[in-house]
Amino acid sequence: MRKQIIENAAFEVATQVRAVEDTIDNAIAEIAELQAKMIRARSATGTGVATGQVAFEKLADAVQSLIAARGGMALCHAELAVAKTKIPGLRTTSWGDGEECPPAEGALPSLRIVA
């Protein structure tokens, strides 16, 4: 019973770590899209480059913060992998196909054509 509780807790943490990593990556992609739209909007309106420059700089600050958060999550992930080796009941535990981390949500298995 205790072993199952430990395994469930570890799986929940691993799944949440993956979700946070994916959320940060998605936020970075959304900001990149916003930056492109801001550039196209300035060009379409024919306004000067200085128009909206402060907003563009603030957006760049936000993406830099997200990049730092992404690196922090990578380090957190690595530290949790090390911590796992020190927790009785998790040292030899594996889920599914033996991958160290749960798959990304919606990840498809490799498909192949068979005749």
PyMOL commands that set and color helices and strands:
alter all, ss='L'
color gray80, all
select helices_A, chain A and resi 2-45+53-84
alter helices_A, ss='H'
color red, helices_A
deselect
rebuild
show_as cartoon
